[in-house]
Amino acid sequence: MSAAADTVTTAGGSPASGTSASGAARTLRTVRHLVAHEVRLLASIARWVARRPHGIGRGRAFSYGRGQGAMMFGFGFVSVLESVCMAVLLRNHPAVHRVVFALDVYTLLLIVGMHAASVTRPHVLDDTGDEAFLRVRRAAHVDVRVPLAAISSVRRELVTTHEKRDGRLDLAIGAQTTITLELSSPVRHFTFLGRPKDVTTIRFHADEPEALVREIRAALESVQELT
């Protein structure tokens, strides 16, 4: 009877332990992705100051950050204003004010980092090697490498509403996308928290969409001739 009781207790406790370990692993993975993202943002500030774009290599860069410049400036202004107001409200509580001020400075750094990442991580079109590709990016948290052989069509298309749909990736800047890629085979994209997602349509923004669409089509013709 005692052995049976021990067996029941062990069987009942095992799933709870497994669930707890799984939850802890997911939490740790989420924290790791968040920390890595913030490190990339802060590193982008240094790249921006040094004028060293990331991951261009032999390819051609196409910017997309101009569409959000005014918005990021607005966020930064609000952050500075909030810091000044909190300094006035907490003038009689210096210890609390130091903590709040440090958080405000860090928030402002992240805002600057988001814009810096958009500037230093442009879209990249590389058709010079055997593995020609288009690298579609948004700041420091989206980086999708699309083989040119997987692109079935590309078009200039202004879209201002983006409803979530399976198989489609929307990378809006300033609430709009200007280029639509249709893929003949799915490309794997990893979400902000590292979850895999296969997409067959990518809509994204470029500051000069006509020029990028023209370059992609020319690169597709070259790839087709080679194959």
ZAKE-890396 format. One record per residue (C-alpha): residue in three letters; chain; x, y, z. Coordinates in nm, 3 decimals, padded with zeros to 5 digits, always signed. Each point is the difference from the previous one (the first is absolute). Example, Ala and Ser with C-alpha at 12.3 -4.5 7.8 and 13.67 -1.06 7.14 Angstrom:
! ZAKE-890396
<'ALA', 'A', <+01.230, -00.450, +00.780>>;
<'SER', 'A', <+00.137, +00.344, -00.066>>;
***
This chain:
! ZAKE-890396
<'MET', 'A', <+00.000, +00.000, +00.000>>;
<'SER', 'A', <+00.283, +00.228, +00.085>>;
<'ALA', 'A', <+00.175, -00.079, -00.329>>;
<'ALA', 'A', <-00.316, +00.076, -00.192>>;
<'ALA', 'A', <-00.037, +00.330, +00.179>>;
<'ASP', 'A', <+00.359, +00.090, -00.084>>;
<'THR', 'A', <-00.061, -00.085, -00.366>>;
<'VAL', 'A', <-00.306, +00.222, -00.019>>;
<'THR', 'A', <+00.183, +00.288, +00.163>>;
<'THR', 'A', <+00.293, -00.028, -00.241>>;
<'ALA', 'A', <-00.224, -00.022, -00.305>>;
<'GLY', 'A', <-00.200, +00.298, +00.115>>;
<'GLY', 'A', <+00.307, +00.211, +00.069>>;
<'SER', 'A', <+00.187, -00.072, -00.320>>;
<'PRO', 'A', <-00.217, +00.200, -00.245>>;
<'ALA', 'A', <-00.005, +00.298, +00.232>>;
<'SER', 'A', <+00.378, -00.004, +00.018>>;
<'GLY', 'A', <+00.025, -00.034, -00.380>>;
<'THR', 'A', <-00.244, +00.285, -00.053>>;
<'SER', 'A', <+00.192, +00.222, +00.239>>;
<'ALA', 'A', <+00.330, -00.076, -00.175>>;
<'SER', 'A', <-00.156, +00.066, -00.340>>;
<'GLY', 'A', <-00.143, +00.331, +00.120>>;
<'ALA', 'A', <+00.336, +00.104, +00.143>>;
<'ALA', 'A', <+00.172, -00.088, -00.328>>;
<'ARG', 'A', <-00.250, +00.210, -00.197>>;
<'THR', 'A', <+00.047, +00.292, +00.236>>;
<'LEU', 'A', <+00.378, -00.026, -00.026>>;
<'ARG', 'A', <-00.023, -00.016, -00.379>>;
<'THR', 'A', <-00.224, +00.309, -00.008>>;
<'VAL', 'A', <+00.237, +00.194, +00.225>>;
<'ARG', 'A', <+00.294, -00.103, -00.218>>;
<'HIS', 'A', <-00.171, +00.125, -00.316>>;
<'LEU', 'A', <-00.094, +00.330, +00.168>>;
<'VAL', 'A', <+00.354, +00.059, +00.127>>;
<'ALA', 'A', <+00.151, -00.086, -00.339>>;
<'HIS', 'A', <-00.239, +00.242, -00.170>>;
<'GLU', 'A', <+00.090, +00.285, +00.234>>;
<'VAL', 'A', <+00.372, -00.070, -00.045>>;
<'ARG', 'A', <-00.046, +00.026, -00.378>>;
<'LEU', 'A', <-00.183, +00.332, +00.045>>;
<'LEU', 'A', <+00.277, +00.146, +00.214>>;
<'ALA', 'A', <+00.267, -00.129, -00.239>>;
<'SER', 'A', <-00.186, +00.166, -00.286>>;
<'ILE', 'A', <+00.057, +00.340, +00.162>>;
<'ALA', 'A', <+00.375, -00.056, -00.020>>;
<'ARG', 'A', <-00.034, -00.113, -00.363>>;
<'TRP', 'A', <-00.208, +00.307, -00.080>>;
<'VAL', 'A', <+00.259, +00.235, +00.150>>;
<'ALA', 'A', <+00.283, -00.182, -00.179>>;
<'ARG', 'A', <-00.204, -00.021, -00.323>>;
<'ARG', 'A', <+00.055, -00.374, -00.026>>;
<'PRO', 'A', <-00.311, -00.174, -00.138>>;
<'HIS', 'A', <-00.057, -00.362, +00.089>>;
<'GLY', 'A', <+00.001, -00.299, -00.233>>;
<'ILE', 'A', <+00.029, +00.161, -00.344>>;
<'GLY', 'A', <+00.309, -00.180, -00.131>>;
<'ARG', 'A', <+00.004, -00.003, -00.381>>;
<'GLY', 'A', <-00.368, +00.089, -00.025>>;
<'ARG', 'A', <-00.183, +00.326, -00.056>>;
<'ALA', 'A', <-00.174, +00.170, +00.291>>;
<'PHE', 'A', <-00.351, +00.149, -00.012>>;
<'SER', 'A', <-00.117, +00.214, +00.289>>;
<'TYR', 'A', <-00.342, +00.000, +00.164>>;
<'GLY', 'A', <+00.047, +00.210, +00.317>>;
<'ARG', 'A', <-00.100, +00.344, -00.129>>;
<'GLY', 'A', <-00.368, -00.082, +00.035>>;
<'GLN', 'A', <+00.025, -00.028, +00.377>>;
<'GLY', 'A', <+00.248, +00.279, +00.078>>;
<'ALA', 'A', <-00.265, +00.252, +00.111>>;
<'MET', 'A', <-00.178, -00.261, +00.212>>;
<'MET', 'A', <+00.320, -00.105, +00.178>>;
<'PHE', 'A', <+00.084, +00.365, +00.063>>;
<'GLY', 'A', <-00.346, +00.040, +00.155>>;
<'PHE', 'A', <+00.057, -00.300, +00.228>>;
<'GLY', 'A', <+00.335, +00.143, +00.108>>;
<'PHE', 'A', <-00.152, +00.341, +00.071>>;
<'VAL', 'A', <-00.275, -00.156, +00.214>>;
<'SER', 'A', <+00.261, -00.201, +00.191>>;
<'VAL', 'A', <+00.205, +00.311, +00.077>>;
<'LEU', 'A', <-00.311, +00.195, +00.101>>;
<'GLU', 'A', <-00.110, -00.283, +00.230>>;
<'SER', 'A', <+00.345, -00.004, +00.161>>;
<'VAL', 'A', <-00.017, +00.375, +00.071>>;
<'CYS', 'A', <-00.348, -00.031, +00.151>>;
<'MET', 'A', <+00.106, -00.289, +00.224>>;
<'ALA', 'A', <+00.303, +00.199, +00.114>>;
<'VAL', 'A', <-00.234, +00.275, +00.119>>;
<'LEU', 'A', <-00.245, -00.239, +00.166>>;
<'LEU', 'A', <+00.274, -00.199, +00.176>>;
<'ARG', 'A', <+00.225, +00.288, +00.099>>;
<'ASN', 'A', <-00.056, -00.082, +00.370>>;
<'HIS', 'A', <+00.071, -00.372, -00.055>>;
<'PRO', 'A', <+00.355, -00.013, -00.140>>;
<'ALA', 'A', <+00.043, -00.378, +00.031>>;
<'VAL', 'A', <-00.318, -00.071, -00.196>>;
<'HIS', 'A', <+00.087, +00.271, -00.251>>;
<'ARG', 'A', <+00.338, -00.158, -00.074>>;
<'VAL', 'A', <-00.166, -00.332, -00.081>>;
<'VAL', 'A', <-00.266, +00.163, -00.219>>;
<'PHE', 'A', <+00.262, +00.214, -00.175>>;
<'ALA', 'A', <+00.212, -00.308, -00.080>>;
<'LEU', 'A', <-00.305, -00.172, -00.149>>;
<'ASP', 'A', <-00.082, +00.311, -00.205>>;
<'VAL', 'A', <+00.353, +00.017, -00.138>>;
<'TYR', 'A', <-00.007, -00.369, -00.089>>;
<'THR', 'A', <-00.338, +00.041, -00.172>>;
<'LEU', 'A', <+00.136, +00.290, -00.203>>;
<'LEU', 'A', <+00.302, -00.212, -00.099>>;
<'LEU', 'A', <-00.232, -00.276, -00.123>>;
<'ILE', 'A', <-00.200, +00.250, -00.206>>;
<'VAL', 'A', <+00.318, +00.133, -00.160>>;
<'GLY', 'A', <+00.117, -00.359, -00.046>>;
<'MET', 'A', <-00.317, -00.094, -00.188>>;
<'HIS', 'A', <+00.053, +00.280, -00.249>>;
<'ALA', 'A', <+00.373, -00.073, -00.022>>;
<'ALA', 'A', <-00.075, -00.366, -00.072>>;
<'SER', 'A', <-00.236, +00.101, -00.282>>;
<'VAL', 'A', <+00.274, +00.218, -00.151>>;
<'THR', 'A', <+00.289, -00.244, +00.039>>;
<'ARG', 'A', <-00.191, -00.318, -00.095>>;
<'PRO', 'A', <-00.144, +00.078, -00.346>>;
<'HIS', 'A', <-00.149, -00.242, -00.251>>;
<'VAL', 'A', <+00.276, -00.169, -00.202>>;
<'LEU', 'A', <-00.016, -00.135, -00.355>>;
<'ASP', 'A', <+00.293, -00.223, -00.092>>;
<'ASP', 'A', <+00.001, -00.165, -00.344>>;
<'THR', 'A', <+00.376, -00.030, -00.035>>;
<'GLY', 'A', <+00.054, -00.353, +00.133>>;
<'ASP', 'A', <-00.133, -00.347, -00.064>>;
<'GLU', 'A', <-00.261, +00.047, +00.274>>;
<'ALA', 'A', <-00.168, +00.324, -00.103>>;
<'PHE', 'A', <-00.235, +00.133, +00.266>>;
<'LEU', 'A', <-00.206, +00.291, +00.126>>;
<'ARG', 'A', <+00.040, +00.078, +00.369>>;
<'VAL', 'A', <-00.313, +00.164, +00.137>>;
<'ARG', 'A', <+00.036, +00.163, +00.340>>;
<'ARG', 'A', <-00.173, +00.221, +00.254>>;
<'ALA', 'A', <+00.221, +00.155, +00.267>>;
<'ALA', 'A', <+00.169, -00.263, +00.220>>;
<'HIS', 'A', <-00.281, -00.251, +00.036>>;
<'VAL', 'A', <-00.085, -00.118, -00.353>>;
<'ASP', 'A', <+00.258, -00.135, -00.244>>;
<'VAL', 'A', <-00.130, -00.228, -00.277>>;
<'ARG', 'A', <+00.231, -00.135, -00.268>>;
<'VAL', 'A', <-00.202, -00.075, -00.315>>;
<'PRO', 'A', <+00.173, -00.190, -00.283>>;
<'LEU', 'A', <-00.072, +00.168, -00.332>>;
<'ALA', 'A', <-00.088, -00.341, -00.142>>;
<'ALA', 'A', <-00.292, -00.014, +00.245>>;
<'ILE', 'A', <-00.155, +00.330, -00.119>>;
<'SER', 'A', <-00.280, -00.050, -00.251>>;
<'SER', 'A', <-00.099, +00.369, -00.030>>;
<'VAL', 'A', <+00.068, +00.342, +00.146>>;
<'ARG', 'A', <-00.211, +00.312, -00.032>>;
<'ARG', 'A', <-00.026, +00.354, +00.125>>;
<'GLU', 'A', <-00.309, +00.005, +00.222>>;
<'LEU', 'A', <-00.098, +00.255, +00.265>>;
<'VAL', 'A', <-00.184, -00.167, +00.289>>;
<'THR', 'A', <-00.105, +00.187, +00.315>>;
<'THR', 'A', <-00.207, -00.269, +00.175>>;
<'HIS', 'A', <+00.160, -00.326, +00.105>>;
<'GLU', 'A', <-00.215, -00.279, +00.134>>;
<'LYS', 'A', <+00.180, -00.307, +00.129>>;
<'ARG', 'A', <-00.019, -00.301, -00.229>>;
<'ASP', 'A', <+00.178, -00.333, -00.003>>;
<'GLY', 'A', <+00.282, -00.013, -00.249>>;
<'ARG', 'A', <+00.040, +00.376, -00.028>>;
<'LEU', 'A', <+00.259, +00.226, +00.164>>;
<'ASP', 'A', <-00.078, +00.372, +00.026>>;
<'LEU', 'A', <+00.293, +00.230, +00.081>>;
<'ALA', 'A', <-00.166, +00.340, +00.013>>;
<'ILE', 'A', <+00.193, +00.321, +00.056>>;
<'GLY', 'A', <-00.211, +00.302, +00.091>>;
<'ALA', 'A', <-00.310, -00.226, -00.028>>;
<'GLN', 'A', <+00.062, -00.074, -00.368>>;
<'THR', 'A', <+00.167, -00.247, -00.233>>;
<'THR', 'A', <+00.095, +00.085, -00.357>>;
<'ILE', 'A', <+00.132, -00.327, -00.151>>;
<'THR', 'A', <-00.159, -00.345, -00.019>>;
<'LEU', 'A', <+00.200, -00.317, -00.060>>;
<'GLU', 'A', <-00.176, -00.320, -00.109>>;
<'LEU', 'A', <+00.205, -00.315, +00.057>>;
<'SER', 'A', <-00.017, -00.326, -00.193>>;
<'SER', 'A', <+00.129, -00.192, +00.303>>;
<'PRO', 'A', <-00.033, +00.088, +00.368>>;
<'VAL', 'A', <+00.278, +00.176, +00.188>>;
<'ARG', 'A', <+00.045, -00.048, +00.373>>;
<'HIS', 'A', <-00.024, +00.307, +00.218>>;
<'PHE', 'A', <+00.062, +00.014, +00.375>>;
<'THR', 'A', <-00.226, +00.221, +00.208>>;
<'PHE', 'A', <+00.118, +00.248, +00.262>>;
<'LEU', 'A', <+00.006, -00.277, +00.264>>;
<'GLY', 'A', <+00.162, -00.256, -00.231>>;
<'ARG', 'A', <-00.303, -00.199, -00.117>>;
<'PRO', 'A', <+00.037, -00.136, -00.356>>;
<'LYS', 'A', <-00.256, +00.109, -00.259>>;
<'ASP', 'A', <-00.010, -00.091, -00.370>>;
<'VAL', 'A', <-00.111, +00.282, -00.230>>;
<'THR', 'A', <-00.084, +00.014, -00.370>>;
<'THR', 'A', <-00.083, +00.373, -00.018>>;
<'ILE', 'A', <+00.212, +00.284, +00.136>>;
<'ARG', 'A', <-00.116, +00.362, +00.003>>;
<'PHE', 'A', <+00.258, +00.257, +00.104>>;
<'HIS', 'A', <+00.094, +00.365, -00.035>>;
<'ALA', 'A', <+00.283, +00.170, -00.185>>;
<'ASP', 'A', <+00.078, +00.369, -00.027>>;
<'GLU', 'A', <+00.039, -00.037, -00.378>>;
<'PRO', 'A', <-00.229, -00.291, -00.090>>;
<'GLU', 'A', <+00.009, +00.053, -00.376>>;
<'ALA', 'A', <+00.379, -00.027, -00.007>>;
<'LEU', 'A', <+00.002, -00.313, +00.216>>;
<'VAL', 'A', <-00.274, -00.171, -00.203>>;
<'ARG', 'A', <+00.190, +00.078, -00.320>>;
<'GLU', 'A', <+00.323, -00.142, +00.144>>;
<'ILE', 'A', <-00.172, -00.316, +00.125>>;
<'ARG', 'A', <-00.160, -00.064, -00.339>>;
<'ALA', 'A', <+00.332, +00.049, -00.177>>;
<'ALA', 'A', <+00.165, -00.240, +00.245>>;
<'LEU', 'A', <-00.277, -00.255, -00.055>>;
<'GLU', 'A', <+00.055, +00.016, -00.376>>;
<'SER', 'A', <+00.371, -00.061, +00.051>>;
<'VAL', 'A', <-00.068, -00.300, +00.224>>;
<'GLN', 'A', <-00.244, -00.145, -00.254>>;
<'GLU', 'A', <+00.253, +00.037, -00.279>>;
<'LEU', 'A', <+00.263, -00.181, +00.205>>;
<'THR', 'A', <-00.232, -00.287, +00.087>>;
***
